[in-house]
Amino acid sequence: MDHSYLQDVLNQVAGGKLDPQEALERLKELPYQDLGFANIDQHRNIRTGYPETVYCEGKTPEQVAAIIDKMKEKNSNILGTRASEEVYEKVRETAPEAVYYPAARIFVVKKSEDILTEKVIAVVTAGTSDIPVAEEAAVTAETMGNRVDRIFDVGVAGIHRLFDRLDRIRAANVIIVVAGMEGALASVVGGLVDKPVIAVPTSVGYGASFGGVAALLTMLNSCAAGVAVVNIDNGFGAGYLASKINQL
């Protein structure tokens, strides 16, 4: 339930167009809505400025579709992460306006195209294999009303590629760095910019990368100040945090 929905209900009551008892019925599910298999936090948008995001892995397509069907009544710009094509097709039955981003494995039910700030978030990857996680971050940030500049495949193995794009990276207000293997790119970028850097380790790499743990530890032990780290492959978390910083 977002601010615009709640404001509309209150305005209708104040204008005599809506009976207070009917308004109470509309608002009775304000804290959360019980679907039996899920409790939708319909109050989250009012508390945090953004509705609950649906993590689709582990849920059936029918469960995801039912959740979205209830959420879209009272919220705008709803995200579903880690969504398969099968889940998306089921969601479209009740939300035909939903858009799917295959690389990011995200679908978005978007009612608003508002850009809430002109400040830019840069999403930088070490390699092409890191793009799916980077796209999850980028689509999340865009859905939350931010401009995003994608800068891909500029890892330390060919560091001249990074230097060629430093002007674009430095022009951003927040920088998300996505890297697997040894995860060194976050430290390099952190030492070259005066903006906050959010590092995202990915599970890209051979055996000794331990599914992203090697990159995670490198980023956590970064000698560059101003680098924060989210969980392995957590593009959504990075995009969400970057948006919060960018819109301060």
Buried (B, 14 or more C-beta within 10 A) or exposed (E): BBEBBBEEBEEBBEEEEBEEEEBEEBBEBEEBBEEEEBEBBBBBBBEEBBBBBBBBEEBEBEBBBBBBBBBBEBBBBBBBBBBBEEBBBBBBEBBEEBBBBEEBBBBBBBEEEEEBBEBBBBBBBBBEBBBBBBBBBBBBBBBBBBBBBBBBBBBBEEEEBBEEBBEBBBEBBBBBBBBBBBBBBBBBBBBBBEBBBBBBBBBBBEEEBBBBBBBBBBBBEBEBEBBBBBEBBBBBBBBBBBBBBBBE
